[in-house]
Amino acid sequence: MASASENSGTEAIPILTKTLHEALLSLHKYPHPHVPNPPDCKKRAAVALILRVRPDYHHWPPATPVEANNSVPVSQQLDNFFAQDWVKHGDPEVLFIKRASRIGDRWTGHVALPGGKRDPEDADDKGTAIREAWEEIGLDLDVEEAIPVGNLPERVVKTSFGRLPLMVLCPFIFLLTSRNSPPLKLQPTEVASTHWVSLRALLAPSFRSVERVDVSDRYAKQGGIISRVASRWMTGMMEFAALRLLPTESLYCSSIPGFLPESSRRPTSVFQKWKQWISGTQPILPEKGRTLLLWGLTLGILADFLEMLPPHNAVELWTHPTFTAPDLRILVSIMTYSIRKRNAEKVKSLRQPSETAADDSTIALHVDEPVDAKSSGAKSDESALADQHATGILLQGYYDRLRLAIVVFSAWRLLAGSAGSYLIFRWLRRR
């Protein structure tokens, strides 16, 4: 007999599927505006947020599937797909990739969406997303069984502690209409594994977590190892909002280095562990059995999408980056309080999501560009822009205060250390 919690979860699926249908129709009807490249920044990149519906045991697809037809409008394709009984009771899922582990690569092992930088031969940004999905995981999105729904807000990616724009990131949504799992072909140098994750798990608050990253080399590039060790000792690790993933189906690329565990890859002595801590390098661990954490720019893209689905709290569950050192953490909280409160009020008044956040090397910021009301469903320019950048607004001015907090904190630690050393020196002289 099914438990009450199981029944409630099963009953929530048709509601989620119905809301997903409405959200995809809205994304197609009101495409987000094109974001031009900032001056002196020519790079563009695109990623594919790929959706599918996993059939329920008690509502299995018929033996004769409904034929896909891309000759009709996309809205009609969506209506035809979601009208099927097995789709109404199915479990919507998102496809993620885990990048291959490579020593010295700051993106090593990150959970992400299929995608990459735009090449000159790409017709447009959507073409980049389609090409990258084929090259990285062998999935053809230019077929009748893949509906090109639309795009999520484009964003300018900048360095975390700097102001240099790196690229414009363009996310596109595709819906797979096949009842069967598509065969995937993982590129060993790029992708370690792929994972289908239920939208229900992505929306659950219980899966919210944090990712702690060593960023001492980002703000202590001068002074070598001594400066790096001092920075790590003072500030600790940097902490970012994250989401634990619970895959329903995974595919691993077994030919990549680190798939099979090797004892030589782990530090065995205290000296080796200490050397690894100083250098900031992490050992390549086996892919299977590792916790999958989604954070950074990919979490920002997902937050844009999840905010459209019930309970519409993806922005509320997101937290600002901070540090693990207790005194620095308190100082950052105090010095950014007014910024966070002001920005939260802006987001609350807008009542819409947008781009999130940051990782250890990059941050996606909102774009102060005028928006054509016609391209956003006849909304006003101000509200159309706000709808796309609500979470980005949460970061307005935040990193400026964060950098100032680090300076104040360093001065405080230097003063406290000097005073402590002086007191110890006097005590030793009296002895």
RAHURA-V353477 format. One record per residue. N is the residue number from 1. RES is the residue in one letter. D_FIRST is the distance of its C-alpha to the first C-alpha in Angstrom with 1 decimal. Layout:
# RAHURA-V353477
n->[N & N]
res->[RES & RES]
d_first->[D_FIRST & D_FIRST]
This chain:
# RAHURA-V353477
n->[1 & 2 & 3 & 4 & 5 & 6 & 7 & 8 & 9 & 10 & 11 & 12 & 13 & 14 & 15 & 16 & 17 & 18 & 19 & 20 & 21 & 22 & 23 & 24 & 25 & 26 & 27 & 28 & 29 & 30 & 31 & 32 & 33 & 34 & 35 & 36 & 37 & 38 & 39 & 40 & 41 & 42 & 43 & 44 & 45 & 46 & 47 & 48 & 49 & 50 & 51 & 52 & 53 & 54 & 55 & 56 & 57 & 58 & 59 & 60 & 61 & 62 & 63 & 64 & 65 & 66 & 67 & 68 & 69 & 70 & 71 & 72 & 73 & 74 & 75 & 76 & 77 & 78 & 79 & 80 & 81 & 82 & 83 & 84 & 85 & 86 & 87 & 88 & 89 & 90 & 91 & 92 & 93 & 94 & 95 & 96 & 97 & 98 & 99 & 100 & 101 & 102 & 103 & 104 & 105 & 106 & 107 & 108 & 109 & 110 & 111 & 112 & 113 & 114 & 115 & 116 & 117 & 118 & 119 & 120 & 121 & 122 & 123 & 124 & 125 & 126 & 127 & 128 & 129 & 130 & 131 & 132 & 133 & 134 & 135 & 136 & 137 & 138 & 139 & 140 & 141 & 142 & 143 & 144 & 145 & 146 & 147 & 148 & 149 & 150 & 151 & 152 & 153 & 154 & 155 & 156 & 157 & 158 & 159 & 160 & 161 & 162 & 163 & 164 & 165 & 166 & 167 & 168 & 169 & 170 & 171 & 172 & 173 & 174 & 175 & 176 & 177 & 178 & 179 & 180 & 181 & 182 & 183 & 184 & 185 & 186 & 187 & 188 & 189 & 190 & 191 & 192 & 193 & 194 & 195 & 196 & 197 & 198 & 199 & 200 & 201 & 202 & 203 & 204 & 205 & 206 & 207 & 208 & 209 & 210 & 211 & 212 & 213 & 214 & 215 & 216 & 217 & 218 & 219 & 220 & 221 & 222 & 223 & 224 & 225 & 226 & 227 & 228 & 229 & 230 & 231 & 232 & 233 & 234 & 235 & 236 & 237 & 238 & 239 & 240 & 241 & 242 & 243 & 244 & 245 & 246 & 247 & 248 & 249 & 250 & 251 & 252 & 253 & 254 & 255 & 256 & 257 & 258 & 259 & 260 & 261 & 262 & 263 & 264 & 265 & 266 & 267 & 268 & 269 & 270 & 271 & 272 & 273 & 274 & 275 & 276 & 277 & 278 & 279 & 280 & 281 & 282 & 283 & 284 & 285 & 286 & 287 & 288 & 289 & 290 & 291 & 292 & 293 & 294 & 295 & 296 & 297 & 298 & 299 & 300 & 301 & 302 & 303 & 304 & 305 & 306 & 307 & 308 & 309 & 310 & 311 & 312 & 313 & 314 & 315 & 316 & 317 & 318 & 319 & 320 & 321 & 322 & 323 & 324 & 325 & 326 & 327 & 328 & 329 & 330 & 331 & 332 & 333 & 334 & 335 & 336 & 337 & 338 & 339 & 340 & 341 & 342 & 343 & 344 & 345 & 346 & 347 & 348 & 349 & 350 & 351 & 352 & 353 & 354 & 355 & 356 & 357 & 358 & 359 & 360 & 361 & 362 & 363 & 364 & 365 & 366 & 367 & 368 & 369 & 370 & 371 & 372 & 373 & 374 & 375 & 376 & 377 & 378 & 379 & 380 & 381 & 382 & 383 & 384 & 385 & 386 & 387 & 388 & 389 & 390 & 391 & 392 & 393 & 394 & 395 & 396 & 397 & 398 & 399 & 400 & 401 & 402 & 403 & 404 & 405 & 406 & 407 & 408 & 409 & 410 & 411 & 412 & 413 & 414 & 415 & 416 & 417 & 418 & 419 & 420 & 421 & 422 & 423 & 424 & 425 & 426 & 427 & 428 & 429 & 430 & 431]
res->[M & A & S & A & S & E & N & S & G & T & E & A & I & P & I & L & T & K & T & L & H & E & A & L & L & S & L & H & K & Y & P & H & P & H & V & P & N & P & P & D & C & K & K & R & A & A & V & A & L & I & L & R & V & R & P & D & Y & H & H & W & P & P & A & T & P & V & E & A & N & N & S & V & P & V & S & Q & Q & L & D & N & F & F & A & Q & D & W & V & K & H & G & D & P & E & V & L & F & I & K & R & A & S & R & I & G & D & R & W & T & G & H & V & A & L & P & G & G & K & R & D & P & E & D & A & D & D & K & G & T & A & I & R & E & A & W & E & E & I & G & L & D & L & D & V & E & E & A & I & P & V & G & N & L & P & E & R & V & V & K & T & S & F & G & R & L & P & L & M & V & L & C & P & F & I & F & L & L & T & S & R & N & S & P & P & L & K & L & Q & P & T & E & V & A & S & T & H & W & V & S & L & R & A & L & L & A & P & S & F & R & S & V & E & R & V & D & V & S & D & R & Y & A & K & Q & G & G & I & I & S & R & V & A & S & R & W & M & T & G & M & M & E & F & A & A & L & R & L & L & P & T & E & S & L & Y & C & S & S & I & P & G & F & L & P & E & S & S & R & R & P & T & S & V & F & Q & K & W & K & Q & W & I & S & G & T & Q & P & I & L & P & E & K & G & R & T & L & L & L & W & G & L & T & L & G & I & L & A & D & F & L & E & M & L & P & P & H & N & A & V & E & L & W & T & H & P & T & F & T & A & P & D & L & R & I & L & V & S & I & M & T & Y & S & I & R & K & R & N & A & E & K & V & K & S & L & R & Q & P & S & E & T & A & A & D & D & S & T & I & A & L & H & V & D & E & P & V & D & A & K & S & S & G & A & K & S & D & E & S & A & L & A & D & Q & H & A & T & G & I & L & L & Q & G & Y & Y & D & R & L & R & L & A & I & V & V & F & S & A & W & R & L & L & A & G & S & A & G & S & Y & L & I & F & R & W & L & R & R & R]
d_first->[0.0 & 3.8 & 6.5 & 9.6 & 11.7 & 9.9 & 10.0 & 13.6 & 14.6 & 13.6 & 15.5 & 18.4 & 19.1 & 20.9 & 22.9 & 24.0 & 24.9 & 26.9 & 28.7 & 29.4 & 31.0 & 33.2 & 34.1 & 35.2 & 37.3 & 38.9 & 39.8 & 41.3 & 43.2 & 44.6 & 45.4 & 46.4 & 50.1 & 51.9 & 53.0 & 56.3 & 57.3 & 59.1 & 62.7 & 63.2 & 59.6 & 59.2 & 55.9 & 52.8 & 49.4 & 46.3 & 42.6 & 39.8 & 36.4 & 34.4 & 31.2 & 28.8 & 25.4 & 22.7 & 20.8 & 17.1 & 15.3 & 14.5 & 18.0 & 20.3 & 24.1 & 26.2 & 28.4 & 31.4 & 31.2 & 33.2 & 36.5 & 37.5 & 40.7 & 42.5 & 45.5 & 43.9 & 43.7 & 41.0 & 39.6 & 39.2 & 37.5 & 35.0 & 34.4 & 34.0 & 31.5 & 29.2 & 29.4 & 27.3 & 23.7 & 22.4 & 24.3 & 23.1 & 19.5 & 20.6 & 20.9 & 24.7 & 26.2 & 29.7 & 31.7 & 33.6 & 36.1 & 37.2 & 40.9 & 42.6 & 44.0 & 47.8 & 50.0 & 52.0 & 49.8 & 48.6 & 45.7 & 44.6 & 40.9 & 40.0 & 36.9 & 38.3 & 38.2 & 40.2 & 43.7 & 47.2 & 50.7 & 52.4 & 55.0 & 58.2 & 57.2 & 54.0 & 54.5 & 52.5 & 49.8 & 47.0 & 48.8 & 48.6 & 44.8 & 44.5 & 47.0 & 45.4 & 41.9 & 43.5 & 45.6 & 43.0 & 39.8 & 41.2 & 39.2 & 41.3 & 40.7 & 43.6 & 41.9 & 40.4 & 36.8 & 37.5 & 38.1 & 40.6 & 39.2 & 41.7 & 42.6 & 41.6 & 44.5 & 47.1 & 48.3 & 51.3 & 50.5 & 53.0 & 53.5 & 51.8 & 54.9 & 57.3 & 58.1 & 58.5 & 56.4 & 54.9 & 53.3 & 51.5 & 47.8 & 46.3 & 42.6 & 41.5 & 38.1 & 37.0 & 34.0 & 33.0 & 32.0 & 31.2 & 27.6 & 28.4 & 29.2 & 33.0 & 34.9 & 36.5 & 39.8 & 40.2 & 43.8 & 44.1 & 46.8 & 44.7 & 41.0 & 39.1 & 35.6 & 33.6 & 30.1 & 27.8 & 26.1 & 23.6 & 25.2 & 22.3 & 23.2 & 26.8 & 26.4 & 24.4 & 26.9 & 25.3 & 26.7 & 30.3 & 32.7 & 36.4 & 38.7 & 41.8 & 44.8 & 48.3 & 50.6 & 53.8 & 55.5 & 55.0 & 57.3 & 59.3 & 60.9 & 64.2 & 65.2 & 63.3 & 61.2 & 62.6 & 61.6 & 58.2 & 57.5 & 58.9 & 56.7 & 53.5 & 54.6 & 55.2 & 52.4 & 49.7 & 47.1 & 46.3 & 42.8 & 41.1 & 37.9 & 35.2 & 31.7 & 29.5 & 28.0 & 24.7 & 25.2 & 22.7 & 25.6 & 28.9 & 32.1 & 34.8 & 38.5 & 39.2 & 42.9 & 43.4 & 45.0 & 42.7 & 39.7 & 40.4 & 41.0 & 44.6 & 45.8 & 49.1 & 47.3 & 46.3 & 49.1 & 49.7 & 52.5 & 52.9 & 55.7 & 53.6 & 50.9 & 53.6 & 55.2 & 51.9 & 51.3 & 54.9 & 54.7 & 51.3 & 50.1 & 46.6 & 45.9 & 44.1 & 40.8 & 38.5 & 36.3 & 33.1 & 31.3 & 33.2 & 31.7 & 32.1 & 33.7 & 34.7 & 37.7 & 41.2 & 42.2 & 39.0 & 37.0 & 39.6 & 39.1 & 35.3 & 35.8 & 37.9 & 35.0 & 32.1 & 34.0 & 33.8 & 30.0 & 28.0 & 28.2 & 31.8 & 32.4 & 33.3 & 36.9 & 35.9 & 33.9 & 37.0 & 39.5 & 43.2 & 44.5 & 46.0 & 47.1 & 45.8 & 49.1 & 48.6 & 52.1 & 52.0 & 48.5 & 49.8 & 53.0 & 51.1 & 48.9 & 52.0 & 54.1 & 51.5 & 50.2 & 52.4 & 51.6 & 47.9 & 48.1 & 50.4 & 48.3 & 45.1 & 46.8 & 47.8 & 44.3 & 43.0 & 45.6 & 44.9 & 41.1 & 40.5 & 39.6 & 41.7 & 42.7 & 41.7 & 43.4 & 44.9 & 44.7 & 47.3 & 49.9 & 49.2 & 48.3 & 47.6 & 49.7 & 49.9 & 52.6 & 55.4 & 56.2 & 56.7 & 54.1 & 55.0 & 53.2 & 53.0 & 50.9 & 48.3 & 47.7 & 50.9 & 50.1 & 52.9 & 53.9 & 52.9 & 49.4 & 48.8 & 49.8 & 47.8 & 44.6 & 44.9 & 45.9 & 44.1 & 42.8 & 46.1 & 47.8 & 46.0 & 48.1 & 51.4 & 53.9 & 51.3 & 52.6 & 56.2 & 55.3 & 53.3 & 56.5 & 58.6 & 56.2 & 56.7 & 60.4 & 60.4 & 58.1 & 60.4 & 63.4 & 61.7 & 60.7 & 64.3 & 65.8 & 63.6 & 64.3 & 68.0 & 68.1 & 66.2 & 68.5 & 71.5 & 70.4 & 69.7 & 73.1 & 74.8 & 73.0 & 74.1 & 77.7 & 77.8 & 76.6]
